[in-house]
Amino acid sequence: MEKKRLGIIGLGRLGFEHASNIHHNIHEAELTAVCSVVEKELETAKEHFNPEIITKNYRDLFDTEKLDGIVIATNSQTHCEIICAAVEAGVKNIYTEKPLGLSMDEIVKIKETVESAEGLIFQVGYNHRFDKNLMEAKQKIDDGFIGKPILIRMESRDQAGIEEFIVKFSPTSGGFIADMMTHDYDTARWFTGSEADTIYGVGGVYAYEGLKACNDMDNTSILMKFKNGVMVILTASRNSAYGYHAPMEIFGTEGSIKVGDFSYNTKNHYMNKDGINRKCSEWFYEYWQDTYKAEMADFVACVCEKREPKVNYLDGFKAVEWAILADKAVKNGEIVKLD
Ligand SMILES: NC(=O)c1ccc[n+]([C@@H]2O[C@H](COP(=O)([O-])OP(=O)(O)OC[C@H]3O[C@@H](n4cnc5c(N)ncnc54)[C@H](O)[C@@H]3O)[C@@H](O)[C@H]2O)c1
């Protein structure tokens, strides 16, 4: 079978990871084109992957004679423009990083554009859905292992960073409640198999004072009730002193499942007079690394087999919609009821 020729738009932190996976790890695809507005990134990509097309203009990747599909890994505020332009230009296979967009207007526009296209394969980058442990836990729940699910608790703690960078990133990220917690809304929807009914939350600035000027936060707790009655508690932090940490518990009438209680980056324990020490994962790339490869491999498989991706535009739409409502709930101290 001929390899699927893919182009990538965005070669930053995550774009380079995707480019590398396509080039090195996915045998059914080849990295034919790369695009970035940063010259240095294009030079590095040429050195590592030697692709046929190297460009600063993302529209050069819409040529369906030369490419079978594209991967969008640009900054979040460009997703809507690039997705809509690609679909309108007739691109048939699109993977886009999360979030789909940053406002209701943007995600409604994307939904309408995607729904109007025929034969479009469109995957959104909720990579946690490709985590082996989460997949196994979800299967156990579906098999009835914990009886009727009652409560899901999820924590997302990012390793503490440099305040200057965190404050600079805030205005283009969509804000903490949208950017940092976006995977959690999606995982909650996947695990409950239901839609949100009510959202409430609290939060604030506890670590990075500069975020106040951006009307943003660094620690939040969101409480949701789903239409099937399941309660979900999501807590998130941008300043975990000990590293990245993302444990989860699903508690039901017959038992409980815990996923990733601690996030170790080693099997070694170091013991001395101070006790036992074991290092945590330093950041989310390390913790979720395998899922980036798995989601891209599945996207390529969807293109080859012409099947619907595991995470589609509607999943992407819901995660952004709930983030916007959660943000409103926390900032206005409201209980938001969904229609
Ligand atoms: N799924 C995950 O775990 C995860 C993790 C990190 C980031 N992300 C998402 O990935 C996306 C990229 O994040 P990042 O941290 O890699 O960003 P980054 O700032 O490191 O890189 C952004 C890239 O986009 C390119 N770009 C921006 N505007 C462009 C345009 N108009 N045309 C062509 N290229 C353009 C830049 O040249 C750069 O290569 C974001 O949407 C982010 O939310 C997802």
The ligand as an SDF file (V2000), in Angstrom:
LIG
                    3D

 44 48  0  0  0  0  0  0  0  0999 V2000
   -2.6030   17.5360   23.2680 N   0  0  0  0  0  0  0  0  0  0  0  0
   -1.6780   18.0100   24.0510 C   0  0  0  0  0  0  0  0  0  0  0  0
   -1.2780   17.3910   25.0150 O   0  0  0  0  0  0  0  0  0  0  0  0
   -1.0930   19.3570   23.7570 C   0  0  0  0  0  0  0  0  0  0  0  0
    0.0740   19.7650   24.4070 C   0  0  0  0  0  0  0  0  0  0  0  0
    0.6290   21.0000   24.0690 C   0  0  0  0  0  0  0  0  0  0  0  0
    0.0470   21.8080   23.1190 C   0  0  0  0  0  0  0  0  0  0  0  0
   -1.1120   21.4000   22.5220 N   0  0  0  0  0  0  0  0  0  0  0  0
   -1.7640   22.2640   21.5070 C   0  0  0  0  0  0  0  0  0  0  0  0
   -0.9390   22.2710   20.3570 O   0  0  0  0  0  0  0  0  0  0  0  0
   -0.9950   23.5430   19.7340 C   0  0  0  0  0  0  0  0  0  0  0  0
    0.4270   24.0510   19.5490 C   0  0  0  0  0  0  0  0  0  0  0  0
    1.0240   24.2350   20.8050 O   0  0  0  0  0  0  0  0  0  0  0  0
    2.6030   24.3570   20.9440 P   0  0  0  0  0  0  0  0  0  0  0  0
    2.8730   24.3830   22.3840 O   0  0  0  0  0  0  0  0  0  0  0  0
    3.2670   23.3470   20.0810 O   0  0  0  0  0  0  0  0  0  0  0  0
    2.8420   25.8340   20.3240 O   0  0  0  0  0  0  0  0  0  0  0  0
    4.1920   26.5190   19.8730 P   0  0  0  0  0  0  0  0  0  0  0  0
    4.0440   27.9710   20.1460 O   0  0  0  0  0  0  0  0  0  0  0  0
    5.3860   25.8010   20.4090 O   0  0  0  0  0  0  0  0  0  0  0  0
    4.2140   26.3180   18.2680 O   0  0  0  0  0  0  0  0  0  0  0  0
    3.2900   26.9500   17.4470 C   0  0  0  0  0  0  0  0  0  0  0  0
    3.6320   26.6550   15.9980 C   0  0  0  0  0  0  0  0  0  0  0  0
    2.5850   27.1800   15.1700 O   0  0  0  0  0  0  0  0  0  0  0  0
    3.1790   27.8250   14.0530 C   0  0  0  0  0  0  0  0  0  0  0  0
    2.2340   28.8230   13.5340 N   0  0  0  0  0  0  0  0  0  0  0  0
    1.5440   29.7800   14.2040 C   0  0  0  0  0  0  0  0  0  0  0  0
    0.7680   30.4980   13.3560 N   0  0  0  0  0  0  0  0  0  0  0  0
    0.9840   29.9640   12.1340 C   0  0  0  0  0  0  0  0  0  0  0  0
    0.4810   30.2650   10.8350 C   0  0  0  0  0  0  0  0  0  0  0  0
   -0.3940   31.2470   10.6270 N   0  0  0  0  0  0  0  0  0  0  0  0
    0.9220   29.5370    9.7830 N   0  0  0  0  0  0  0  0  0  0  0  0
    1.8100   28.5200    9.9720 C   0  0  0  0  0  0  0  0  0  0  0  0
    2.3290   28.1890   11.1750 N   0  0  0  0  0  0  0  0  0  0  0  0
    1.9220   28.9120   12.2310 C   0  0  0  0  0  0  0  0  0  0  0  0
    4.4430   28.4450   14.6090 C   0  0  0  0  0  0  0  0  0  0  0  0
    5.3200   28.7210   13.5310 O   0  0  0  0  0  0  0  0  0  0  0  0
    4.9200   27.3010   15.5090 C   0  0  0  0  0  0  0  0  0  0  0  0
    5.6250   26.3700   14.7120 O   0  0  0  0  0  0  0  0  0  0  0  0
   -1.8610   24.4300   20.6440 C   0  0  0  0  0  0  0  0  0  0  0  0
   -3.1300   24.5300   20.0960 O   0  0  0  0  0  0  0  0  0  0  0  0
   -1.8950   23.6930   21.9600 C   0  0  0  0  0  0  0  0  0  0  0  0
   -3.1110   23.8810   22.6660 O   0  0  0  0  0  0  0  0  0  0  0  0
   -1.6570   20.1910   22.8090 C   0  0  0  0  0  0  0  0  0  0  0  0
  1  2  1  0
  2  3  2  0
  2  4  1  0
  4  5  1  0
  4 44  2  0
  5  6  2  0
  6  7  1  0
  7  8  2  0
  8  9  1  0
  8 44  1  0
  9 10  1  0
  9 42  1  0
 10 11  1  0
 11 12  1  0
 11 40  1  0
 12 13  1  0
 13 14  1  0
 14 15  2  0
 14 16  1  0
 14 17  1  0
 17 18  1  0
 18 19  2  0
 18 20  1  0
 18 21  1  0
 21 22  1  0
 22 23  1  0
 23 24  1  0
 23 38  1  0
 24 25  1  0
 25 26  1  0
 25 36  1  0
 26 27  1  0
 26 35  1  0
 27 28  2  0
 28 29  1  0
 29 30  1  0
 29 35  2  0
 30 31  1  0
 30 32  2  0
 32 33  1  0
 33 34  2  0
 34 35  1  0
 36 37  1  0
 36 38  1  0
 38 39  1  0
 40 41  1  0
 40 42  1  0
 42 43  1  0
M  CHG  2   8   1  16  -1
M  END
$$$$
